[in-house]
Amino acid sequence: MRRRTQVRLGLVLAIGGALGLAGSVLAADQAVTIASFAFSPASLTVTAGDSVTWSNNDSTGHTATAGDGSFDTGTIAPGATASVTFATAGTFAYACTIHPTMTGTIVVEAAAGSGGGSSGGSGGGGATAPATDMVVPIASRPTDDQATTVAAALLAILGIALIVGTRWFDRRAATERIERR
């Protein structure tokens, strides 16, 4: 009975780790670096559901604030990051409110199969309607996507190792019982 419990625990750990890995793969985290009083890249294209993380490598605070007010990271301290998850397709021009000459654009494309589209023709340059269902996480928080992925992978490996180890010890014990006869 104890062996069955270990195998079940291993399965739970492996499945939990695999689900954690799947969740971290579904949505991407794109990066914008702030350095020398500029956003790099100045224009970034992402898919709806993706997050954009601004990393401040300057020696002073900056913001990433949408011109239409749809998102605002707040002040990102030197060495800190801030993230915004974009849930709706559209084009979002943004600037640093502290240093208005710093500008950038996030182009959010509809997720595959969502049926959504953006307005405007080719070369139109007009922004689509701002997203109303954006999630704006707390500014200047450390990103933990890599840590979550590593933890999920370790959990899956631990679960598989528990299953394999339990099976290996079971077979070894069975072999020893046969040899003793």
Secondary structure, DSSP 4 states (H G I P E B T S, - for coil): -HHHHHHHHHHHHHHHHHHHHHHHHHS-EEEEEEETTEEESSEEEEETT-EEEEEE-SSS-B--EETTSS-B---B-TT-EEEEE--S-EEEEEE-SSSTT-EEEEEEEPPTTS-----S-TT-----PPPSS-B-PPTTPPP-HHHHHHHHHHHHHHHHHHHHHHHHHHHHHHHHHHHH-
